[in-house]
Amino acid sequence: MRKLIVIALAGFIFLTTSSTSCKKKSDGNCADVMCTAMFTMINTKVTDANGRYVKLDEVYTQRASNKDIYRPDQAMMAFDSTYIVLDDSYLTKLQNQTDSFFFIGIKNGVKVVNEPFVLGADCCHVSKQSGKATIVIP
């Protein structure tokens, strides 16, 4: 019985991983692409020069090409000064593209973070091409 459960579980894992794909079709169409259920978030930490976490009053991400401002819900992230730069809820606006973005952080009414990122997306998820994992502010 135990061997049957292990075989069934292995078969299920094989089928679910082999039938999902995050790659666009060669024609760039995402209509029939199967995506994983994973929700991708691109994060960054903000610290001072001594490595202590910095709590920002306001954060947002601005797309360079069209000045679009994105304000993800930071409620779950900001407890350790980890902030969401972009997540899959922005996917439809960036799908099959790459663009420059700026992560902006405000503290006491002053812009203390203005960090560049290059972000992209395929048919399924956003991704980071470049940008700091930890931003150090004075």
Secondary structure, 3 states (H helix, E strand, C coil): CHHHHHHHHHHHHHHHHHCCCCCCCCCCCCCCCCCCCCCCEEEEEEEECCCCECCCCEEEEEECCCCCEECCCCCCCHHHCEEEEEEHHHHHHHCCEEEEEEEEEEECCEEEEEEEEEEEECCCCEEEEECCCEEEEC
